[in-house]
């Protein structure tokens, strides 16, 4: 899919999460269906191009490491309003920061 090539995959398991039938490839349940889709792709260059471009975009948007890193950063940012990391010279502890960003005064 990353190479921008139209794909045909078996309609089972995790493949269903990668290929959206008719949008970025074809899902098939039999050898006969696979043969029909192969013939369809051989005969239709525009269909091959459209499916290939959509397949590449699917990989870029959902499966590349940069996308996964972005999702992790979004997850960490979700905690930002409540927790803040102290400067490393202060021990680098994670402390609760109430809404508004004001840390509670230390007793003492």
C-alpha positions in Angstrom: 0.0 0.0 0.0 2.8 2.4 0.8 4.2 2.0 -2.7 1.0 3.4 -4.1 -0.1 0.1 -5.7 -3.7 -1.1 -5.8 -4.0 -4.1 -3.4 -6.3 -7.1 -3.1 -6.5 -8.8 0.3 -8.5 -11.6 2.0 -11.5 -10.4 3.9 -10.3 -11.7 7.3 -8.4 -10.7 10.4 -6.5 -7.4 10.6 -6.5 -6.9 6.8 -10.1 -5.5 7.2 -8.6 -2.7 9.3 -6.2 -1.7 6.5 -8.1 -2.2 3.3 -11.4 -0.4 2.8 -13.1 -2.4 0.0 -13.4 -0.3 -3.2 -11.7 2.8 -1.6 -8.1 1.9 -1.2 -8.1 -1.7 -2.4 -10.3 -4.8 -2.7 -11.3 -7.3 -0.1 -12.1 -10.8 -1.4 -13.5 -14.0 0.1 -12.6 -16.5 -2.6 -10.1 -17.3 -5.3 -12.8 -16.5 -7.9 -13.4 -13.0 -6.4 -9.6 -12.4 -6.4 -9.4 -13.4 -10.1 -12.3 -11.0 -11.0 -10.6 -8.1 -9.2 -7.3 -8.8 -10.8 -8.9 -8.7 -14.2 -10.7 -5.5 -13.3 -7.4 -3.8 -12.2 -5.6 -5.0 -15.3 -8.2 -3.5 -17.6 -8.7 -0.2 -15.7 -5.6 2.0 -15.3 -7.6 4.8 -13.8 -9.0 2.5 -11.1 -5.5 1.2 -10.4 -4.2 4.7 -10.0 -7.1 5.9 -7.7 -6.9 2.8 -5.5 -3.1 3.1 -5.3 -3.1 6.7 -4.3 -5.8 6.1 -1.7 -3.8 3.1 -0.3 -0.7 5.2 0.1 -2.7 8.0 1.8 -4.2 5.4 4.2 -0.7 4.2 5.2 0.5 7.8 5.6 -2.4 8.9 7.7 -2.8 5.8 9.9 0.3 3.6 10.1 3.5 5.6 9.8 5.7 6.1 12.8 5.3 9.9 12.6 1.6 9.5 12.9 1.9 7.2 15.9 4.3 9.7 17.5 1.8 12.4 16.9 -0.9 10.4 18.6 1.4 9.8 21.6 2.1 13.5 21.9 -1.6 14.2 21.8 -2.1 11.7 24.6 0.6 13.4 26.7 -0.8 16.8 26.0 -4.2 15.7 27.4 -2.5 15.5 30.8 -0.9 19.0 30.5 -3.6 21.0 32.3 -3.3 18.9 35.5 0.4 17.8 35.7 3.6 19.6 35.0 7.2 18.3 35.1 9.5 20.3 37.4 12.7 21.5 36.0 15.3 18.7 36.0 17.4 20.5 38.6 14.5 20.3 41.0 14.4 16.5 40.7 12.2 16.3 37.6 9.1 15.3 39.7 5.7 15.2 38.2 3.4 17.5 40.3 -0.3 18.2 40.3 -1.1 21.6 38.9 -4.8 22.6 39.4 -6.8 24.3 36.7 -5.5 27.9 36.2 -1.9 26.7 36.5 -1.3 27.8 40.1 0.6 25.3 42.2 -0.5 24.9 45.8 1.7 26.6 48.4 3.9 24.3 50.3 3.3 24.1 54.1 6.2 24.9 56.3 
